[in-house]
Amino acid sequence: MRQIFIILIMILTIPFYSYAKTVTAVGEAEIKQGDIPSAKTQAIARAKWAALEKASGVTVKAETIVQNAKLVDEAIKTEVKGVVDKYSIVDEGKDGDVYWVQIKADIVPEEAKKAFDFLAKNTKVAVMLPVVFPNGEVRESNPLSEHVINELVGEKLEVVDLAASGSNISVKQLEHAMDNNNFMELRNIANSFLSGVILVGKVDTTATAKSGKDVGYGVTLPFNIVTGRLTYRLIGDKNGQKLVLASGYVSARGQGPTVEDATYRMMENLRTNVSNQLISLVVEKIKGANSRTIDVVLAGNSEIDRLLDLKNDLNFISWVLSVEDKSTDTLVVRYPEKSLYLAAALENSGKYEIRNLEEYRIVLRTR
């Protein structure tokens, strides 16, 4: 009986040990104004994140982590409980104006992936809209994608241009993912930039008529005609799952003395159609109607100019829908995401220090 009991205990404990993964990682942070404790705190947060990367197999761009250190630490502490079972500092030191920390951490891989999903709900949109020319040449960076990116930036959204970011996704992978609704590869790429929303598509082009073609009655066509069709998917988060928020196509035609000229004219015409049909849909789906109101309190404020400066800064933060006065030290902000993201954006500006953070209230002061 005792042997059976021991075997049962061993069986029950195997999943735990196979579930957790022990990794070592290093984090660094700049020492500002001699404040070593703050630098050490940031270095630990980045070391934890490096440990998450090792455990999950997903790598995030270094500058993204630097810009979102507060989000990283908050995700580990509160949003994704249990992602780091335990950790210990095995070494640390100061190298010039940089403080570094080496940790050993027990990571739960599945929970690590949830951390990426949580942080990927940040206010960035990843965009990839390659154009396949009639001769089969692929232009990942093109006037159409640049136009879409500029339009989204004009709507106060942070945009990541996947074509210019060095991502490894190919047009074939993109097409396969869209055809099969398999977004794992796209999701991993978006996670690497902490982007929660992905706008992907492909423009297929066809030379529908060539210069010199006989159109009847002894008349030949004096130009080339190219038809283009953008098929797109807007992928975002809903109830904790990545889903297709919108899909469809936009088409246009163009003409020119050469097939390439006709293709570029088609893209110019397609830009107009995209602006009319796609951009407003994307903005509506991304921002949605689920915005919340968050009180932003400027602690110790006695000058109206400072509150006006804060109001102006808030209006330039991605996804802020409106900012209204509430009192001499408080503004009411309509915002579709968690207060944590808004607080992080304010702190990353370098002008404000967060003093208190609640679900619907942020207290800060100017630096």
N, C-alpha and C positions, 0 to 999 in steps of 0.2 A: 504494500500500500504506500509506504514511504517513497519507494522508487517511482511509482506512478505519479505521486504528488510532485516530486522533483522534476520529472520529465514534463509534466504539465506546466510548471513554472517556467521551465526553459522555453517551451513552445510559445508561451504568452509573452515572454520578454524578447524573443527574436525580432518581431516586427518593429519594436521600438528602436533597437540598435541599428536595424537596417534602414530605418526611416530617417534617423539623424545622421548628419555628415559633419565630421570635424575638419575645418580648414583653417589655415593661417593667412592673414592678409595685413597689408600696410596701408595706412592713411596719412596724408599730410595736410597741413594748413598753414597759411601765412600768419606770422605773428604781427599784429597791428598795434602800434603804440605800446609795445612792451607787454601786451595782455596775453601772457602764456596760458592761463586757465581757459580762456575762450578758444585759443588756438588748439589746445589739447582736446576740448570738447568737440570741435569740428573735425579734428583728425580722427577721433574715435568713430564719429558718425560715418566718415568716408571709409574707414577701415571695415566697419560693419558692412557697408554697401559692397565693398570689394569682395568680402566674404560671401555675400549673397550672390554676386556674379559667378564666383567659382562654383558655388553649390548648384546654381540653376543652369549654368551654361550660357546665360545671356549677358552680353557686354554692353554697357552704356557708355556713351562718349564722356570723356573725363570732364570737359567743360560743362556738360549738363549737370553732373553731380556737384560741381563747384557752385553752380548757380542755384541749385536746389538742395543745399545741405540741410536746411531746416525741414524740408519735406521728407528727406531721407530719414532723418532722426525721428520725426513724428510718426512716419509709417512703421518704423521698427518698434517704437514704444507703445503706440496706441492703436493704430489702424489695423496692423497685422500681428495680433498677439501670437506669441509662440514661434515667430519666424526665426528668432535667435534664441535657442534654448538657454544657452549661457555663453559667456565669453570672459576671457581674462587677458590682461595686458602682459605680454611676455617680454617686451622691450619698448623703450621710448627714448627720445632724445631731441636735441636742438641742433639744427644745421643751418647756421647763418640766421636768416629771418624766417626759417621754416621749422615748424615743430612736427615730428613724425612719431607715429605710434604703430607698433606691431601687435596684433591680437591673435588669439586662438579662439575660435568660436564653433559651437555646435549648431549647425543649420539644418532646418527641415526643408528639403528641396521644394516640396509642393507649396509650402507657405512662402518660400522665397519668390516663387512665380506669382503668388497673389500680391506680393509687395510691388512687383513690376506693374501689375495690372492697376493697383491703386494709384501709383504715382503717374502712370500713363494717362490718368484722367486729368492731367494738367492741361492748361489752355493752349495747346499747340495742335496744329493741323498739319499732317504730313501729306504732301501732294506729289503725284507722279502721273504725267499725262504725255507719254511718248507719241510721236507721229511716225507712221510707217509710210514712206514715200512709195509711189507706184513702182519704182525700180527695186524695192525691197530694203532700201537704206532706212535706218532708224535714227531719228533725231529725238533724243530724250529731252534735251533743252531746246525749246522752240518758242516762237512768238505766242502760241496759244497758252502753253503752261505759264510763261512769264506773265501774260495778261491775267490769267486766273489768280496767280499768286498775288499780283498787285491789287486786284479787286478785293481779295480776302484780307490783305493787309489794310486796305482802305476801310474795311469793316471792323477794324481794331482786333484782328485775330493774329496770333503768332503763327507763322507758317514755316514749315521745314520743306525745302525743295529737295526731295530725295534724289533727283537727277544730279544735283550739284553737291550732294553731301557725301559722296563716296560709298553709298550703299551698294551691296553686291547683287541686288535683285535684277534679273534680266527681263526683257520684254516677254520671252516665252514663259517664264515663271509667273509673271503678272497675268498673262492671258490664261494660263492654266488655272490660277487661283480664281480668276473671275468666272471662268466657264464652269468650275466645279464648286464654287462657293467655299473654297478651302483657303482660309485667310491666316493660317498659322505663320507662314513665312512673312506675310505683310505685317502681321501683329508683332513678330519679333523685331522687325525693322523699326516699326513705330515705337516700340518699347525702348529701343536704343536711343531715341531722342525724347523719351517721355512724352510722346504724342498720343492723345487719346482718340483722335478722330483721323481717319485716313480717307483721302479722296484719290482714287486711282481710276485710270481709264486708258483707252488706247484709241488712236485715230487711225482707221484703215482708209487708204486712199486708192482710187481707181481712175486711170486715164480713160474717161468715158468717150472721148472723141479726140482725134489727133489732127493737127494742122495738115491740110491737103486732102482731107477726106471728101469724097464726092457726096454732096448732099442733094443732088438732083438738078436737072435742068442745066447741066454743064457748070454748076457753081461748086467751088471747093471751099472747105472751111478754112478761114484765114488764121485761126488760132487753135490752141489746145484747150480742152476742157477736162478738169479734174474734179471728181466728187469725193468728199470726205465725210466720214461718219464717226463721231466720238461716242463710244460706249463707255459708261462710267458706273462706278459703285461708290457710295458714301457709306463707310463702315464706322460705327461708333458703339458706345456702351449703352446698354439698356438693361436695367435690373441685374447688373453684374455680369452680363454676357455681351460678347462682341456680336453685333447683328448688322445686317444691311439696313441702314436707315432710309436710303433712297437709291434708285437705280434708273437707268434710262439711256436715251441716246439723243444726240444733237447732230444735225447734218447741214452741209453747205456745199456750194459749188464755186469754182473759180476758173477764170480763163486767162491765157497769156501766150506770148510768142513761143515759149518753150514749156515743156511739162513741169519743170521745176518752178518757173514763174507762175504757172497756173496753180501749182500746189500752194505756193505762198499766198497767192490771192485768195485761194480757198480758205486758208487759215485765217486771213484777215476777216473774211465774211463769217467764218465760224466763230471768231471772237465775239462778234456782235450777237450772234444767236446764243452763245454761251452766257453772255452778260444778261440777256433777256430771260433765259430759261433756267440756267443752272445756278448762277451765283446766289440769287435770292432764295432758291430752294435750299442750297447748302447752308446759308446763314440761318434760315428759319429752323432747319433740322438741328443744327449745332447749338444754337442759343435756345431755341425752343420756348415754350411758355412756362417752364418749370422754375423760373427764377425766384430767388428768395430775397428778402431784404435784410441787410446787415448794417448794424449801427457801427460806425467808425468814430471813435472818440479820440480827440487830440488832448491828451492829459496836460493839465497846467496851462492851457492856452488862454492868453489874455489879449491877443492881437488878432484882429479880423483878417489881416493880410496872411497870417500863417494858415488859417482855415481855408482861405481862398487858394493858397498854394497847394494845400492837400487836395482840395476839390479838383483843381486842374490836373494834378498828378493822377488821381483816381480815374479821371476821364480818359487818360491815355493808357490805362491798363487793359489788357485783353479781356474781352467778355464782360466788361462793366457796361451795363445797359443804361443806367442813369444814376445821377448823384444829386440829392436834394438836401437842403439845409433842414436841420431838426432843432438845433439850439446853437448857442454861441460857441460850443466846443464839440458838437456832434453832427455828423453827416449820415444820411440814410442812403445806402448803396443797393441798387438792384443788381443781383449777380447770380448766375445760374449754377454755380459750383460751391464747394465747401469754403467756409471762411478761411480755412488753412491756406488755400491757394492764393486768396486775396492778400492775406497777411504776408505770405512769402514774397509776393510780387512787390509789396510795399517795402519790405525789409531789403530786398535785393536792389532796390533803387539807391541804397546807401544814404538816404535822407532821414529814414525813420527807424526807430527801435521799438519792437513789439513788447509791451509790458504785460498784457493779458489777452488770452485768446479763448473765446467761447464760440458756441455753434452759430450764434447770431449777433456776436458783439466782438469788436476788436478795439483794444485800448493801446494807443501808441504815443510816442513823443518824438519830437524832432531831435536829431543828433546834434 
